[in-house]
């Protein structure tokens, strides 16, 4: 009858040193991988290795490598094990994976800004607007006067700007000249006039000091 031997939890190695070769038993810590080398002097070494490793503070089982633990790992506090997440059944996982593989397409149409319609002006409002435009809009040049605009007329009359714009374009036509440009032209003309007046005053002062 053949006796079956269980495999050892350590490895037999022969290492070369200055004094000659040496046979060792090398055991590994199952937790951190640290090693311990024990010199062998006899053929029947299994029990001897286990006893010598325990004498050095190791937990050692000659036939179960998973039970071999070094002193540092024995002294360390046990690692906190996070509770495992519940595993969904295989059929549920397959359905979830199929859902995630299908892209979600937003079928809602994009929202567009809707400009509210301007209510028609009443006869009284039309009269007020026309009266105001008669004084601040030059229909021949197609421009507002004195810094006025559709917005300013709307604010003074407390009416919608769009209503002012519609009546102004229907009665006087579109704006053809930028009021800011016209204001700059007016300012330039005024400056030229002032410069001319100053030049005349300078000429008069210079005449007073000319020798007779």
N, CA, C and O of each residue as an XYZ file, in Angstrom:
848
protein
N       0.846     -1.188      0.000
C       0.000      0.000      0.000
C       0.882      1.238      0.000
O       1.770      1.370      0.842
N       0.641      2.144     -0.938
C       1.459      3.338     -1.097
C       0.934      4.451     -0.213
O      -0.260      4.749     -0.216
N       1.845      5.076      0.557
C       1.450      6.177      1.435
C       1.587      7.488      0.680
O       2.650      7.766      0.124
N       0.525      8.308      0.645
C       0.549      9.600     -0.027
C       0.983     10.685      0.953
O       0.437     10.802      2.051
N       1.988     11.489      0.534
C       2.493     12.566      1.373
C       1.903     13.892      0.898
O       1.871     14.173     -0.300
N       1.441     14.698      1.844
C       0.902     16.008      1.497
C       2.053     16.946      1.152
O       3.124     16.836      1.749
N       1.862     17.868      0.204
C       2.939     18.787     -0.178
C       3.313     19.697      0.980
O       2.465     20.060      1.796
N       4.591     20.065      1.047
C       5.071     20.940      2.109
C       4.708     22.392      1.810
O       4.512     22.775      0.657
N       4.621     23.200      2.887
C       4.266     24.610      2.721
C       5.491     25.490      2.521
O       5.360     26.713      2.467
N       6.672     24.904      2.410
C       7.901     25.665      2.186
C       8.693     25.010      1.065
O       8.325     23.941      0.577
N       9.768     25.647      0.663
C      10.564     25.167     -0.466
C      11.985     24.866     -0.004
O      12.562     25.618      0.781
N      12.546     23.760     -0.494
C      13.919     23.381     -0.186
C      14.833     23.952     -1.268
O      14.644     23.679     -2.453
N      15.820     24.742     -0.858
C      16.729     25.401     -1.792
C      18.164     25.159     -1.368
O      18.458     24.955     -0.191
N      19.052     25.184     -2.352
C      20.490     25.095     -2.069
C      21.133     26.376     -2.562
O      21.077     26.683     -3.753
N      21.736     27.115     -1.669
C      22.349     28.393     -2.020
C      23.857     28.283     -1.891
O      24.370     27.535     -1.059
N      24.564     29.043     -2.732
C      26.026     29.039     -2.720
C      26.528     30.218     -1.892
O      26.121     31.361     -2.099
N      27.417     29.917     -0.954
C      28.017     30.929     -0.119
C      29.530     30.787     -0.152
O      30.049     29.854     -0.765
N      30.252     31.710      0.505
C      31.723     31.669      0.494
C      32.243     30.378      1.098
O      33.219     29.813      0.604
N      31.612     29.910      2.145
C      32.064     28.685      2.802
C      31.595     27.420      2.130
O      31.936     26.328      2.583
N      30.808     27.527      1.041
C      30.326     26.370      0.329
C      28.815     26.383      0.235
O      28.179     27.295      0.763
N      28.223     25.401     -0.420
C      26.770     25.370     -0.566
C      26.082     25.091      0.765
O      26.629     24.442      1.656
N      24.817     25.628      0.863
C      24.040     25.447      2.081
C      22.601     25.150      1.686
O      22.032     25.811      0.817
N      22.028     24.156      2.330
C      20.641     23.785      2.057
C      19.736     24.486      3.072
O      19.991     24.464      4.277
N      18.665     25.114      2.549
C      17.764     25.862      3.420
C      16.319     25.477      3.124
O      15.987     24.944      2.065
N      15.493     25.768      4.094
C      14.041     25.712      3.904
C      13.545     27.160      3.914
O      13.756     27.877      4.892
N      12.901     27.587      2.855
C      12.420     28.976      2.752
C      10.897     28.964      2.859
O      10.203     28.333      2.062
N      10.404     29.674      3.856
C       8.966     29.772      4.042
C       8.530     31.204      3.741
O       9.303     32.148      3.902
N       7.286     31.349      3.304
C       6.722     32.647      2.921
C       5.541     32.992      3.815
O       4.738     32.131      4.175
N       5.453     34.297      4.172
C       4.274     34.764      4.906
C       3.112     34.864      3.928
O       3.226     35.499      2.879
N       2.004     34.241      4.271
C       0.844     34.252      3.378
C       0.186     35.622      3.307
O      -0.596     35.884      2.392
N       0.496     36.517      4.275
C      -0.148     37.833      4.296
C       0.657     38.888      3.541
O       0.098     39.634      2.737
N       1.999     38.958      3.801
C       2.797     40.030      3.198
C       3.871     39.538      2.237
O       4.448     40.347      1.511
N       4.159     38.235      2.208
C       5.158     37.712      1.285
C       6.572     37.702      1.834
O       7.500     37.318      1.121
N       6.767     38.120      3.102
C       8.098     38.094      3.707
C       8.582     36.643      3.805
O       7.779     35.710      3.837
N       9.910     36.469      3.854
C      10.467     35.108      3.855
C      11.316     34.869      5.097
O      11.806     35.807      5.725
N      11.477     33.621      5.429
C      12.355     33.177      6.509
C      13.137     31.973      6.002
O      12.554     30.985      5.555
N      14.473     32.065      6.075
C      15.346     30.964      5.637
C      15.876     30.218      6.865
O      16.409     30.825      7.794
N      15.719     28.888      6.849
C      16.190     28.041      7.944
C      17.142     27.000      7.360
O      16.798     26.289      6.416
N      18.330     26.920      7.926
C      19.340     25.961      7.442
C      18.947     24.545      7.838
O      18.568     24.284      8.980
N      19.045     23.631      6.867
C      18.683     22.239      7.116
C      19.952     21.420      7.329
O      20.947     21.575      6.622
N      19.880     20.545      8.325
C      21.036     19.677      8.623
C      20.661     18.205      8.598
O      21.535     17.350      8.735
N      19.381     17.886      8.426
C      18.958     16.494      8.436
C      17.929     16.276      7.337
O      17.281     17.223      6.892
N      17.778     15.032      6.902
C      16.822     14.719      5.843
C      15.379     14.838      6.346
O      14.503     15.318      5.626
N      15.136     14.394      7.595
C      13.786     14.486      8.137
C      13.649     15.883      8.786
O      13.938     16.079      9.967
N      13.194     16.839      7.955
C      13.240     18.242      8.372
C      11.865     18.865      8.575
O      11.781     19.975      9.102
N      10.796     18.202      8.183
C       9.487     18.850      8.179
C       9.094     19.349      9.565
O       8.794     20.530      9.741
N       9.096     18.441     10.558
C       8.707     18.847     11.906
C       9.691     19.845     12.485
O       9.314     20.757     13.220
N      10.963     19.659     12.142
C      12.002     20.554     12.659
C      11.806     21.976     12.135
O      11.972     22.933     12.892
N      11.451     22.136     10.840
C      11.222     23.456     10.251
C      10.027     24.136     10.908
O      10.082     25.321     11.237
N       8.969     23.396     11.093
C       7.775     23.977     11.715
C       8.082     24.443     13.123
O       7.663     25.531     13.519
N       8.815     23.629     13.894
C       9.134     23.981     15.280
C      10.067     25.180     15.341
O       9.882     26.052     16.190
N      11.068     25.249     14.459
C      12.031     26.347     14.475
C      11.374     27.669     14.025
O      11.698     28.736     14.545
N      10.469     27.584     13.074
C       9.773     28.801     12.636
C       8.906     29.361     13.757
O       8.854     30.575     13.955
N       8.225     28.483     14.490
C       7.395     28.940     15.594
C       8.255     29.553     16.688
O       7.836     30.491     17.365
N       9.483     29.007     16.860
C      10.394     29.558     17.872
C      10.800     30.989     17.513
O      11.134     31.771     18.403
N      10.778     31.340     16.242
C      11.113     32.707     15.809
C       9.883     33.615     15.730
O       9.958     34.730     15.216
N       8.754     33.126     16.245
C       7.561     33.965     16.308
C       6.608     33.792     15.146
O       5.610     34.508     15.066
N       6.880     32.874     14.252
C       6.014     32.655     13.099
C       4.910     31.662     13.451
O       5.088     30.781     14.292
N       3.784     31.824     12.798
C       2.787     30.767     12.745
C       3.115     29.929     11.537
O       3.193     30.455     10.427
N       3.310     28.643     11.719
C       3.766     27.813     10.598
C       3.054     26.470     10.626
O       2.952     25.821     11.667
N       2.572     26.074      9.479
C       1.995     24.752      9.284
C       2.755     24.117      8.132
O       2.749     24.639      7.018
N       3.392     23.022      8.389
C       4.285     22.424      7.401
C       3.556     21.991      6.135
O       4.193     21.818      5.096
N       2.235     21.812      6.194
C       1.487     21.344      5.036
C       0.473     22.356      4.502
O      -0.167     22.099      3.483
N       0.313     23.504      5.171
C      -0.677     24.506      4.721
C      -0.004     25.881      4.663
O       0.184     26.543      5.684
N       0.350     26.286      3.451
C       1.039     27.565      3.282
C       0.165     28.748      3.693
O       0.690     29.781      4.110
N      -1.170     28.616      3.583
C      -2.059     29.723      3.918
C      -2.063     30.042      5.405
O      -2.526     31.106      5.815
N      -1.550     29.123      6.209
C      -1.520     29.348      7.649
C      -0.160     29.834      8.138
O       0.045     29.962      9.345
N       0.759     30.102      7.242
C       2.093     30.595      7.611
C       2.058     32.114      7.643
O       1.883     32.756      6.607
N       2.226     32.700      8.850
C       2.122     34.142      9.051
C       3.358     34.619      9.820
O       3.766     33.996     10.801
N       3.952     35.736      9.364
C       5.148     36.278     10.009
C       4.760     37.018     11.293
O       3.582     37.317     11.488
N       5.721     37.319     12.172
C       5.389     38.008     13.443
C       4.786     39.396     13.232
O       3.891     39.792     13.978
N       5.264     40.153     12.218
C       4.723     41.497     11.996
C       3.248     41.444     11.629
O       2.454     42.237     12.133
N       2.877     40.518     10.759
C       1.471     40.413     10.362
C       0.612     39.891     11.507
O      -0.571     40.219     11.600
N       1.206     39.076     12.381
C       0.455     38.600     13.543
C       0.154     39.756     14.503
O      -0.909     39.806     15.122
N       1.121     40.692     14.613
C       0.947     41.805     15.540
C       0.056     42.903     14.975
O      -0.517     43.687     15.731
N      -0.065     42.967     13.651
C      -0.870     44.028     13.032
C      -2.344     43.789     13.315
O      -2.789     42.643     13.379
N      -3.122     44.894     13.490
C      -4.568     44.721     13.701
C      -5.209     44.154     12.445
O      -4.732     44.413     11.341
N      -6.252     43.404     12.591
C      -6.910     42.834     11.405
C      -7.493     43.920     10.520
O      -8.082     44.881     11.016
N      -7.331     43.771      9.218
C      -7.838     44.772      8.265
C      -9.360     44.770      8.269
O     -10.017     43.732      8.348
N      -9.889     46.001      8.178
C     -11.338     46.115      8.114
C     -11.826     45.674      6.750
O     -11.347     46.146      5.718
N     -12.754     44.793      6.758
C     -13.272     44.259      5.497
C     -14.590     44.948      5.196
O     -15.532     44.883      5.986
N     -14.649     45.610      4.046
C     -15.882     46.279      3.639
C     -16.940     45.259      3.283
O     -16.641     44.263      2.624
N     -18.148     45.482      3.698
C     -19.215     44.537      3.338
C     -19.408     44.490      1.835
O     -19.445     45.512      1.150
N     -19.531     43.268      1.351
C     -19.674     43.101     -0.088
C     -21.014     43.642     -0.554
O     -22.030     43.492      0.125
N     -21.003     44.278     -1.730
C     -22.233     44.772     -2.323
C     -23.092     43.607     -2.758
O     -22.560     42.610     -3.246
N     -24.381     43.696     -2.602
C     -25.245     42.592     -3.051
C     -25.129     42.393     -4.548
O     -25.161     43.348     -5.325
N     -24.997     41.156     -4.931
C     -24.823     40.806     -6.344
C     -26.178     40.511     -6.951
O     -26.935     39.682     -6.446
N     -26.473     41.197     -8.036
C     -27.755     40.970     -8.701
C     -27.730     39.635     -9.420
O     -26.670     39.190     -9.857
N     -28.867     38.998     -9.549
C     -28.921     37.751    -10.312
C     -28.433     37.947    -11.732
O     -28.488     39.050    -12.275
N     -27.954     36.864    -12.328
C     -27.368     36.928    -13.667
C     -28.346     37.495    -14.679
O     -27.951     38.280    -15.540
N     -29.624     37.112    -14.595
C     -30.611     37.610    -15.559
C     -30.777     39.107    -15.422
O     -30.921     39.808    -16.424
N     -30.761     39.628    -14.157
C     -30.916     41.067    -13.943
C     -29.709     41.813    -14.464
O     -29.838     42.889    -15.047
N     -28.493     41.222    -14.246
C     -27.293     41.881    -14.742
C     -27.301     41.970    -16.252
O     -26.883     42.980    -16.819
N     -27.770     40.925    -16.906
C     -27.817     40.938    -18.371
C     -28.779     41.999    -18.863
O     -28.486     42.701    -19.831
N     -29.942     42.126    -18.199
C     -30.918     43.141    -18.614
C     -30.375     44.541    -18.391
O     -30.585     45.429    -19.217
N     -29.663     44.749    -17.256
C     -29.089     46.066    -16.978
C     -28.027     46.422    -17.993
O     -27.960     47.561    -18.455
N     -27.185     45.441    -18.348
C     -26.144     45.696    -19.342
C     -26.746     46.029    -20.697
O     -26.236     46.890    -21.415
N     -27.827     45.349    -21.046
C     -28.466     45.638    -22.336
C     -29.045     47.035    -22.360
O     -28.997     47.717    -23.384
N     -29.603     47.473    -21.212
C     -30.157     48.827    -21.157
C     -29.075     49.872    -21.273
O     -29.247     50.881    -21.957
N     -27.929     49.631    -20.589
C     -26.852     50.619    -20.635
C     -26.198     50.687    -21.997
O     -25.594     51.702    -22.344
N     -26.309     49.608    -22.785
C     -25.682     49.612    -24.104
C     -26.489     50.408    -25.121
O     -25.956     50.795    -26.160
N     -27.754     50.658    -24.843
C     -28.600     51.390    -25.785
C     -28.527     52.874    -25.475
O     -28.885     53.277    -24.368
N     -28.075     53.707    -26.414
C     -27.994     55.148    -26.131
C     -29.374     55.750    -25.946
O     -30.328     55.381    -26.631
N     -29.463     56.692    -25.000
C     -30.724     57.373    -24.720
C     -30.796     58.619    -25.580
O     -29.928     59.487    -25.486
N     -31.784     58.717    -26.389
C     -31.931     59.836    -27.318
C     -33.057     60.727    -26.841
O     -34.180     60.270    -26.627
N     -32.752     61.990    -26.677
C     -33.767     62.953    -26.243
C     -34.616     63.340    -27.457
O     -34.135     63.977    -28.394
N     -35.871     62.945    -27.419
C     -36.758     63.185    -28.552
C     -37.503     64.505    -28.430
O     -38.278     64.864    -29.317
N     -37.272     65.247    -27.316
C     -37.977     66.508    -27.167
C     -37.401     67.555    -28.106
O     -36.180     67.680    -28.199
N     -38.229     68.302    -28.796
C     -37.715     69.331    -29.709
C     -37.063     70.451    -28.930
O     -37.483     70.745    -27.812
N     -36.035     71.090    -29.498
C     -35.381     72.197    -28.789
C     -36.335     73.355    -28.577
O     -37.160     73.670    -29.434
N     -36.206     73.980    -27.422
C     -37.073     75.105    -27.083
C     -36.556     76.362    -27.767
O     -35.354     76.625    -27.767
N     -37.438     77.115    -28.331
C     -37.085     78.366    -28.986
C     -37.786     79.508    -28.280
O     -38.914     79.380    -27.803
N     -37.087     80.624    -28.229
C     -37.669     81.793    -27.570
C     -38.833     82.338    -28.393
O     -38.722     82.519    -29.606
N     -39.923     82.591    -27.733
C     -41.119     83.093    -28.398
C     -41.308     84.550    -28.011
O     -41.493     84.875    -26.838
N     -41.260     85.420    -29.004
C     -41.450     86.834    -28.752
C     -42.943     87.140    -28.685
O     -43.669     86.886    -29.646
N     -43.404     87.679    -27.566
C     -44.837     87.965    -27.471
C     -45.266     89.012    -28.480
O     -44.553     89.985    -28.725
N     -46.442     88.803    -29.064
C     -46.951     89.750    -30.057
C     -47.341     91.055    -29.385
O     -47.858     91.069    -28.267
N     -47.079     92.165    -30.096
C     -47.420     93.485    -29.563
C     -48.882     93.768    -29.881
O     -49.324     93.597    -31.018
N     -49.624     94.200    -28.876
C     -51.036     94.511    -29.103
C     -51.162     95.747    -29.984
O     -50.280     96.605    -29.958
N     -52.222     95.860    -30.755
C     -52.418     97.058    -31.580
C     -52.603     98.290    -30.707
O     -53.173     98.213    -29.618
N     -52.116     99.424    -31.194
C     -52.260    100.686    -30.463
C     -53.698    101.190    -30.576
O     -54.341    101.048    -31.616
N     -54.176    101.767    -29.509
C     -55.510    102.368    -29.529
C     -55.449    103.707    -30.263
O     -54.359    104.255    -30.422
N     -56.580    104.255    -30.716
C     -56.562    105.559    -31.395
C     -55.903    106.648    -30.553
O     -55.174    107.487    -31.083
N     -56.153    106.638    -29.259
C     -55.536    107.651    -28.391
C     -54.028    107.471    -28.335
O     -53.288    108.455    -28.354
N     -53.557    106.217    -28.266
C     -52.111    105.961    -28.231
C     -51.460    106.360    -29.553
O     -50.358    106.908    -29.559
N     -52.135    106.089    -30.677
C     -51.593    106.498    -31.974
C     -51.433    108.009    -32.036
O     -50.424    108.508    -32.533
N     -52.427    108.740    -31.532
C     -52.360    110.184    -31.567
C     -51.208    110.704    -30.717
O     -50.500    111.622    -31.131
N     -51.017    110.133    -29.546
C     -49.928    110.550    -28.670
C     -48.562    110.259    -29.292
O     -47.636    111.064    -29.198
N     -48.457    109.100    -29.924
C     -47.180    108.735    -30.553
C     -46.878    109.659    -31.727
O     -45.754    110.143    -31.863
N     -47.866    109.904    -32.569
C     -47.655    110.788    -33.725
C     -47.280    112.198    -33.269
O     -46.406    112.834    -33.859
N     -47.934    112.677    -32.232
C     -47.651    114.018    -31.736
C     -46.200    114.104    -31.228
O     -45.511    115.098    -31.455
N     -45.755    113.052    -30.544
C     -44.386    113.047    -30.033
C     -43.378    112.966    -31.163
O     -42.374    113.679    -31.149
N     -43.630    112.103    -32.147
C     -42.688    111.938    -33.257
C     -42.593    113.201    -34.109
O     -41.540    113.494    -34.676
N     -43.678    113.938    -34.198
C     -43.628    115.184    -34.964
C     -42.579    116.139    -34.411
O     -42.004    116.933    -35.156
N     -42.329    116.065    -33.103
C     -41.390    116.990    -32.494
C     -39.966    116.481    -32.396
O     -39.045    117.283    -32.247
N     -39.751    115.155    -32.477
C     -38.400    114.625    -32.238
C     -37.862    113.803    -33.402
O     -36.740    113.303    -33.322
N     -38.626    113.649    -34.483
C     -38.144    112.833    -35.604
C     -38.171    113.661    -36.880
O     -39.182    114.287    -37.199
N     -37.050    113.662    -37.616
C     -36.927    114.361    -38.896
C     -37.131    113.334    -40.000
O     -36.223    112.565    -40.316
N     -38.333    113.321    -40.590
C     -38.612    112.305    -41.609
C     -37.843    112.567    -42.895
O     -37.636    111.638    -43.676
N     -37.410    113.807    -43.142
C     -36.632    114.091    -44.362
C     -35.252    113.434    -44.292
O     -34.761    112.900    -45.287
N     -34.633    113.476    -43.116
C     -33.317    112.858    -42.938
C     -33.422    111.415    -42.447
O     -32.454    110.656    -42.503
N     -34.604    111.050    -41.968
C     -34.775    109.691    -41.446
C     -33.994    109.475    -40.170
O     -33.295    108.471    -40.032
N     -34.105    110.417    -39.221
C     -33.327    110.316    -37.987
C     -34.055    111.012    -36.839
O     -34.873    111.908    -37.048
N     -33.736    110.575    -35.627
C     -34.236    111.233    -34.434
C     -33.396    112.476    -34.146
O     -32.235    112.560    -34.544
N     -33.998    113.433    -33.451
C     -33.323    114.669    -33.071
C     -33.093    114.689    -31.560
O     -33.802    114.028    -30.801
N     -32.090    115.460    -31.140
C     -31.827    115.720    -29.720
C     -31.627    114.446    -28.898
O     -32.026    114.378    -27.735
N     -31.007    113.444    -29.512
C     -30.687    112.227    -28.770
C     -31.857    111.309    -28.513
O     -31.750    110.397    -27.694
N     -32.980    111.524    -29.195
C     -34.141    110.655    -29.004
C     -33.961    109.344    -29.763
O     -33.134    109.240    -30.668
N     -34.752    108.351    -29.374
C     -34.764    107.037    -30.019
C     -36.117    106.398    -29.766
O     -36.921    106.921    -28.994
N     -36.373    105.258    -30.421
C     -37.624    104.534    -30.171
C     -37.760    104.205    -28.682
O     -38.844    104.322    -28.110
N     -36.645    103.790    -28.057
C     -36.679    103.403    -26.656
C     -37.018    104.588    -25.765
O     -37.809    104.456    -24.831
N     -36.425    105.751    -26.046
C     -36.685    106.923    -25.203
C     -38.129    107.391    -25.341
O     -38.764    107.748    -24.349
N     -38.651    107.392    -26.574
C     -40.057    107.770    -26.784
C     -40.970    106.797    -26.042
O     -41.945    107.215    -25.418
N     -40.656    105.492    -26.107
C     -41.471    104.493    -25.425
C     -41.464    104.707    -23.918
O     -42.498    104.571    -23.263
N     -40.291    105.044    -23.365
C     -40.205    105.263    -21.920
C     -40.995    106.502    -21.499
O     -41.665    106.486    -20.467
N     -40.922    107.570    -22.287
C     -41.638    108.786    -21.915
C     -43.150    108.613    -22.040
O     -43.907    109.154    -21.235
N     -43.590    107.857    -23.054
C     -45.031    107.639    -23.232
C     -45.543    106.427    -22.461
O     -46.750    106.195    -22.387
N     -44.590    105.633    -21.871
C     -44.969    104.420    -21.119
C     -45.730    103.436    -22.009
O     -46.778    102.909    -21.634
N     -45.175    103.209    -23.189
C     -45.745    102.274    -24.157
C     -44.653    101.313    -24.632
O     -43.470    101.605    -24.459
N     -45.022    100.174    -25.228
C     -44.009     99.238    -25.710
C     -43.144     99.848    -26.815
O     -43.636    100.554    -27.695
N     -41.844     99.557    -26.745
C     -40.930    100.096    -27.763
C     -41.300     99.601    -29.153
O     -41.203    100.349    -30.125
N     -41.728     98.334    -29.255
C     -42.091     97.782    -30.552
C     -43.266     98.538    -31.164
O     -43.326     98.702    -32.383
N     -44.196     98.996    -30.336
C     -45.337     99.771    -30.832
C     -44.848    101.093    -31.424
O     -45.326    101.505    -32.481
N     -43.909    101.759    -30.764
C     -43.348    103.011    -31.278
C     -42.652    102.770    -32.606
O     -42.800    103.550    -33.546
N     -41.887    101.676    -32.676
C     -41.143    101.365    -33.904
C     -42.094    101.129    -35.076
O     -41.853    101.618    -36.179
N     -43.174    100.379    -34.840
C     -44.111    100.076    -35.924
C     -44.790    101.337    -36.451
O     -44.898    101.516    -37.664
N     -45.249    102.209    -35.560
C     -45.935    103.425    -35.999
C     -44.959    104.395    -36.639
O     -45.301    105.055    -37.620
N     -43.752    104.495    -36.104
C     -42.751    105.383    -36.693
C     -42.383    104.954    -38.113
O     -42.272    105.798    -39.003
N     -42.192    103.644    -38.336
C     -41.843    103.172    -39.681
C     -43.012    103.339    -40.638
O     -42.798    103.619    -41.817
N     -44.275    103.170    -40.153
C     -45.437    103.301    -41.029
C     -45.702    104.756    -41.409
O     -46.108    105.040    -42.535
N     -45.471    105.683    -40.463
C     -45.817    107.090    -40.705
C     -44.643    107.926    -41.206
O     -44.841    108.861    -41.982
N     -43.404    107.596    -40.767
C     -42.252    108.438    -41.095
C     -41.153    107.692    -41.857
O     -40.216    108.313    -42.360
N     -41.267    106.370    -41.943
C     -40.249    105.607    -42.659
C     -39.157    105.102    -41.723
O     -39.149    105.441    -40.540
N     -38.232    104.292    -42.245
C     -37.165    103.715    -41.412
C     -36.106    104.755    -41.051
O     -36.011    105.814    -41.672
N     -35.328    104.428    -40.047
C     -34.202    105.280    -39.659
C     -33.090    105.101    -40.691
O     -32.605    103.990    -40.906
N     -32.690    106.206    -41.327
C     -31.671    106.133    -42.376
C     -30.320    106.691    -41.923
O     -29.310    106.478    -42.594
N     -30.290    107.387    -40.819
C     -29.050    107.977    -40.324
C     -28.896    107.662    -38.849
O     -29.845    107.764    -38.072
N     -27.687    107.278    -38.479
C     -27.420    106.957    -37.082
C     -27.419    108.250    -36.268
O     -26.642    109.155    -36.573
N     -28.256    108.364    -35.250
C     -28.293    109.596    -34.444
C     -26.941    109.933    -33.821
O     -26.612    111.107    -33.655
N     -26.163    108.919    -33.479
C     -24.857    109.181    -32.862
C     -23.915    109.872    -33.841
O     -23.145    110.757    -33.469
N     -23.994    109.442    -35.120
C     -23.144    110.084    -36.133
C     -23.559    111.541    -36.322
O     -22.713    112.430    -36.413
N     -24.858    111.773    -36.380
C     -25.333    113.140    -36.546
C     -24.955    114.010    -35.355
O     -24.641    115.189    -35.518
N     -24.986    113.432    -34.158
C     -24.599    114.192    -32.974
C     -23.120    114.556    -33.030
O     -22.723    115.654    -32.641
N     -22.310    113.617    -33.520
C     -20.881    113.923    -33.664
C     -20.647    115.033    -34.689
O     -19.793    115.899    -34.502
N     -21.415    114.992    -35.764
C     -21.280    116.055    -36.761
C     -21.668    117.416    -36.160
O     -21.016    118.427    -36.417
N     -22.735    117.422    -35.360
C     -23.154    118.665    -34.714
C     -22.076    119.169    -33.762
O     -21.783    120.364    -33.716
N     -21.489    118.248    -33.003
C     -20.436    118.636    -32.066
C     -19.225    119.202    -32.796
O     -18.618    120.176    -32.352
N     -18.878    118.576    -33.928
C     -17.720    119.058    -34.688
C     -17.994    120.463    -35.219
O     -17.128    121.336    -35.158
N     -19.213    120.678    -35.743
C     -19.565    122.013    -36.251
C     -19.490    123.056    -35.142
O     -19.025    124.175    -35.356
N     -19.961    122.666    -33.935
C     -19.900    123.588    -32.815
C     -18.469    123.902    -32.425
O     -18.145    125.047    -32.111
N     -17.618    122.899    -32.444
C     -16.213    123.114    -32.095
C     -15.514    124.002    -33.119
O     -14.709    124.861    -32.760
N     -15.827    123.790    -34.391
C     -15.232    124.630    -35.436
C     -15.661    126.081    -35.242
O     -14.857    127.000    -35.399
N     -16.944    126.282    -34.896
C     -17.436    127.635    -34.675
C     -16.739    128.269    -33.476
O     -16.370    129.443    -33.522
N     -16.557    127.500    -32.406
C     -15.864    128.026    -31.232
C     -14.410    128.350    -31.540
O     -13.877    129.361    -31.082
N     -13.776    127.487    -32.318
C     -12.383    127.747    -32.682
C     -12.258    129.013    -33.518
O     -11.307    129.778    -33.358
N     -13.227    129.232    -34.415
C     -13.197    130.441    -35.243
C     -13.368    131.689    -34.375
O     -12.701    132.701    -34.591
N     -14.269    131.605    -33.388
C     -14.478    132.750    -32.497
C     -13.232    133.033    -31.677
O     -12.875    134.194    -31.478
N     -12.569    131.995    -31.201
C     -11.339    132.184    -30.431
C     -10.229    132.778    -31.288
O      -9.445    133.607    -30.827
N     -10.176    132.335    -32.549
C      -9.155    132.890    -33.449
C      -9.384    134.385    -33.680
O      -8.423    135.152    -33.741
N     -10.641    134.803    -33.808
C     -10.943    136.232    -33.993
C     -10.554    137.034    -32.739
O     -10.020    138.137    -32.858
N     -10.814    136.498    -31.561
C     -10.453    137.200    -30.327
C      -8.936    137.323    -30.200
O      -8.416    138.348    -29.757
N      -8.225    136.241    -30.604
C      -6.768    136.285    -30.554
C      -6.225    137.366    -31.479
O      -5.282    138.075    -31.128
N      -6.827    137.490    -32.671
C      -6.366    138.516    -33.619
C      -6.582    139.921    -33.057
O      -5.745    140.804    -33.243
N      -7.696    140.123    -32.377
C      -7.976    141.433    -31.787
C      -6.984    141.783    -30.676
O      -6.536    142.924    -30.567
N      -6.643    140.771    -29.844
C      -5.694    141.006    -28.752
C      -4.307    141.320    -29.305
O      -3.611    142.200    -28.799
N      -3.914    140.589    -30.350
C      -2.591    140.824    -30.935
C      -2.480    142.235    -31.523
O      -1.408    142.839    -31.485
N      -3.610    142.771    -32.077
C      -3.570    144.125    -32.650
C      -3.282    145.174    -31.576
O      -2.664    146.196    -31.871
N      -3.712    144.943    -30.354
C      -3.508    145.905    -29.277
C      -2.018    146.083    -28.926
O      -1.589    147.152    -28.492
N      -1.245    145.000    -29.129
C       0.152    145.061    -28.744
C       1.086    145.343    -29.928
O       2.307    145.349    -29.775
N       0.507    145.574    -31.091
C       1.356    145.909    -32.243
C       1.783    147.392    -32.140
O       0.969    148.247    -31.793
N       3.051    147.687    -32.441
C       3.522    149.091    -32.383
C       2.849    149.949    -33.438
O       2.584    149.493    -34.550
N       2.580    151.174    -33.085
C       1.909    152.109    -34.023
C       2.952    152.976    -34.712
O       2.605    153.824    -35.534
